[in-house]
Amino acid sequence: MWLFLYIVFVIVSGIYFFLTWNYKHWEKRGIPYPEPKIFVGNLPGAVTQKHHVVHDIDRIYNQFKGQYFFVGIFNMRQPQYLVTDAIIARDILINKFKNFHDNEFSEMANKEKDPIFGRNPFMLRGEEWKEKRAEITPAFTQLRIKAMYPVIEDVCERMKKYILRENKEAIECREMSAKFTTDVVSSCIFGIDAGSFAGDKAPIREMGKKIMDFSPRLMLYFILVQLIPSLRKIYKITFVEKVVEKFFVSIMKDAIDLRKKNNVDRNDYLHYLLELQERKNLSELDMVAHAITFFVDGFETSSIVLSFALYQLAKHKEAQDKLRQEIKETLEKHGEINFDVVNEMPYLEQVVAETLRLNPPGTFLSRQVTQPCELQLSEDKVVTMEEGTGLLIPIYSMHRDSRYFEDPESFIPERFAPEKGGVKIYRDKGCYMPFGEGPRICLGMRFAQTQLRAAIVSVVRDFEITVDAKTPEKIVLNPKEFIPTILGGTWLRFSEIKP
C-alpha cells in the first residue's frame, strides 16, 4: 500500500514539476508577467474552449498596457512575448522585420508531407518565404483585380436572387456570405461556377471548410507542441487532409485542361498561374498551393468580415441610411457602380474600415524572434528579445484600446473620415492593422476589400437590413473557431426596397 502511494506521489510530483518548472522563465529575466495556471498557462480559452482565447489576451493586455510595452505570458508552459503598445508593434513588423521574420506556425508544416499548406507563404520561412511571396504578389495588382470585377458583380446578382428567394425567414448571414465568397474565388481561381446559391451544398465550399477546420487532431497537436516544443521539429503534422489535396489537384487539372482546350483568354488568377508556370516551370502541387493561398485569403476571412459588416449596418440604421444615400448619389452621378467608382466612395470606405477595426478577421499576429534584438520594455528599461521565442501582437485589443480610439466599443465609421486623416493616421500609429503590417501583410488584402465593397453596395442598395431576434443582443465569439464568429449565428432580415 505504501509503495503504491509512493509511486503515485512520484508520478504526480513529476507531472507537476514538468508542467510548472518553466514558470520562473520571465521572473529570471526581469520581465513582468501574469501568474500562469497549471497546464493552461495564461491562455485557458485556447485549451478549455469555454471562451474565445482573444478574451484571455485582451485581459492581459489591459492589465499591463500603459506600464510596459510588452510582457511575458505562458501558452500552456511555453513562454511568449505579448506586445502591449502600438508603436512597438509597428516597429516589430516593419523596422525590425528581419528580427521577427517568421511566424510560430512555420515550424509545424512540411512541404513533402503536406505539399499544399507546406508551400503556402504563410507557413514558409526565410528566403523561401521571400521567393514564394514574390511569385504570387503580381497576381493581386489593381489592374488584375479590376479585370475580375465583372465576376464579382455577377455573383452579387446571384446573392440578391438568393435573398429574394429566402427572405420569408431570417437569413444566417455568415452562411450567405460564405456562399458569396466561395462563388467569387472559385470563378476567379478555377474559372468554374461553384453553384453555392443553387441550393445544394457546393463541394468546393465543403472542401474549403476542411482546410480551415480546427479538428480535434490539430487541437491535440497544438497542445502537445506547447507542452513539448521540440516535438514540432521532430514531427510535422498534415494540416490538409489527402482527400482535400486530391480534390483541389483534380479541380486545377480540369480547369487548366478546359482553358487550354477552349483557348480561353481571361485575365484572372488562373491566367496568371499559367503564365507563372510557364516562366518558372512550377509543379502541379506548386500551382495548387498558390491557388489555395488565394482561396483561403478570399473565402473564409472575407466571408466573416462581410457578415460582420452587414450585421453592423443592420444594427446601426443611421449608418445604413447614410451609406444607401451615398450609393444613390453615386448612381445618379456615374450611372453605374463599377470597380473604379466603388473604390472612390468615402463613406463605404469608412464602413469597411470600421468593421475591420471592430471585427478583424485575425485577432492576433504570431511572430517568432529570428534574430536577438533589444526592445524597449518600459520608459526606463531595455531588454534583449531571445531568439526562438514566440511573440503575439493582439490586433483585437489594440483596435479597441481607448488610448488610440475614442469610444472604442462603438461602431462609428466617421472616425475614418478623410478630413480626419482616414485610415492612414491610425496605420501610422500602429494601432490599426486588420490585415497585418509590413512585408508579411496579407497578400489578398486588395482583393478581399474589393469583393467586400461590391457585396455591401449590392445588398444595401436594394434591401433594408435589420437584426433578427435569433441573433443575441450581446454577441459572444464562438470559442471553438480560430477566426472570430458569432456564437449561434448572425441572423438578419432583408426587406426589398421598391424603386
Secondary structure, DSSP 8 states (H G I E B T S, - for coil): -HHHHHHHHHHHHHHHHHHHGGGGHHHHHT------BTTTBT-HHHHH-SS-HHHHHHHHHHHHTTT-SEEEEEETTEEEEEE--HHHHHIIIIITGGGG-B-GGGGS--TTTSTTGGGSTTT--HHHHHHHHHHHGGGG-HHHHHHHHHHHHHHHHHHHHHHHHHTTS-EEHHHHHHHHHHHHHHHHHHS----GGGSS--HHHHHHHHHH---HHHHHHHHHHHHSTTHHHH----SS-HHHHHHHHHHHHHHHHHHHHTT----SHHHHHHHHHHHH---HHHHHHHHHHHHHHHHHHHHHHHHHHHHHHHH-HHHHHHHHHHHHHHHHHHSS--HHHHTT-HHHHHHHHHHHHHS-SSS-EEEE-SS-EEEEEETTEEEEE-TT-EEEE-HHHHHT-TTTSSSTTS--GGGG-GGGTTTHHHHHHT---TT--GGGS-TTHHHHHHHHHHHHHHHHHHEEEEE-TTS-SS--B-TT-SS--BTT--EEEEEE---
